[in-house]
Amino acid sequence: MRADVPVGCYLSGGLDSSMISAIIRNNTNHSMETFSIAFDDPDFDESSYQKQMAELLRTEHHTVNISSSLIGQVFPEVIWHCEIPVLRTSPGPMYLLSKLVHENQFKVVLTGEGADEFLAGYDIFKEDRIRRFWAQEPDSKKRKLLFGKIYQDIQGLSQTNPGFLTAFFGQSLLETGCPEYSHLLRWHNTMRTRRFFSDNMRQAVPNWDQGLEAKGEALSIPYPSDFMQWHPLHRAQYLEITIFLSQYLLSSQGDRMTMANAVEGRYPFLDYRVVEFCNNLPPNFKLRGLTEKYLLKRLARQWIPAEIWKRPKKPYRAPIQECFFAEASDAQNYVDELLSPAQIQATGYFNPDAVGHLIHKAKRGLKLSETDNMALVGIISTQLTHQLFISDFRIPRPLSDDENIKICTR
């Protein structure tokens, strides 16, 4: 909270940001203003929980309303600030949220990143635990039913054919001694997007499809020397923190989106003393059975309502297919241009026929799978990166003296 300017707080309606807001509101004399995202799509919206917390804490609350069309509209700006391709549209709403912060004359916000990684809040940690439990008795018909309790945020997964779920989660089931065991299925699933690469791209990255088979040798992951002596949960956390948190969450979705609007993001859960404390906790203080962030939830009882801390974890997500191909999408023109066979052929990263098939499917309104949605964002963002920084790179004009004076006097 130390700053020469007012400090705001993101309020997602989940456990982490609610805890930060509650602790500040109850232990300091700071006036509190909170900022949230409200999605038009109910599958992604958590605004009811946000309003509940804001009313409880008596904060001055601000909300930015996000439609799929708006995400598609600002996506080129998002990639300009990311400077690299991404596989999700989630940075888009975060960009618009930091813009709301800036418009309300705030330059610093607190946010809850890090709690899920260091206190085991993600379903991938539960998946690892269930798979290891199932692997002890691979013929068990009951143990694999536990998969129905995870990934509730993925539409339709719980209604998926049980045989498919068994086949999917049963891949490499008995390879529990593999360092990447917790992430094998995620990486294997994402590798399906390789079918969109051009022949030249495949030749340029010769080892790109050998990572799983080489069990990490081609992945260049900097494992500590005693890594395999760690508890399986701690190994899974290390992978998530080393790869996802640092390379994407705190960069593309975090700092680059806040600083795009001259806002500084601060992360209480990533204070080095909090990180050290969490890393010394026994595994069951973080993931007890299938209850994530167990210790944090115990603490939350004195600060926030049961409706907040008891509700299942809902990861922050944003729509994808609708952002670019809905009838009202403002992105349609630039997407059609970027993904035209001529442009795909010109950049050389992807196979025009494979991309064309994906686009045809999306335009027909057929629901894309999670993997195809990620591929779609990856293709669009790669084409945008090429256009913005290679084929049509333009240095932004310098501010005039009058513009500089206005900024300095605000």
Sequence and secondary structure as in RCSB ss.txt:
>XXXX:A:sequence
MRADVPVGCYLSGGLDSSMISAIIRNNTNHSMETFSIAFDDPDFDESSYQKQMAELLRTEHHTVNISSSLIGQVF
PEVIWHCEIPVLRTSPGPMYLLSKLVHENQFKVVLTGEGADEFLAGYDIFKEDRIRRFWAQEPDSKKRKLLFGKI
YQDIQGLSQTNPGFLTAFFGQSLLETGCPEYSHLLRWHNTMRTRRFFSDNMRQAVPNWDQGLEAKGEALSIPYPS
DFMQWHPLHRAQYLEITIFLSQYLLSSQGDRMTMANAVEGRYPFLDYRVVEFCNNLPPNFKLRGLTEKYLLKRLA
RQWIPAEIWKRPKKPYRAPIQECFFAEASDAQNYVDELLSPAQIQATGYFNPDAVGHLIHKAKRGLKLSETDNMA
LVGIISTQLTHQLFISDFRIPRPLSDDENIKICTR
>XXXX:A:secstr
   SS EEEE  SSHHHHHHHHHHHHH     EEEEEEESSTTT  HHHHHHHHHHHT EEEEEEE HHHHHHHH
HHHHHHH S  S STHHHHHHHHHHHHHTT  EEE  TTHHHHTT SHHHHHHHHHHHHHHSTT SSGGGGGGGS
 TTSTTGGGS HHHHHHHHTTTTT TTSTTGGGHHHHHHHGGGGGGB HHHHHHSTTTT TTTTTTTTTT    T
TGGGS HHHHHHHHIIIIIIIIIITIIIIIHHHHTTT EEE GGGSHHHHHHHHTS GGGT BTTBTTHHHHHHH
TTTS HHHHSS         HHHHHSTT TTHHHHHHHTSHHHHHHH SB HHHHHHHHHHHHTT    HHHHHH
HHHHHHHHHHHIIIIIT        HHHHHHHHT 
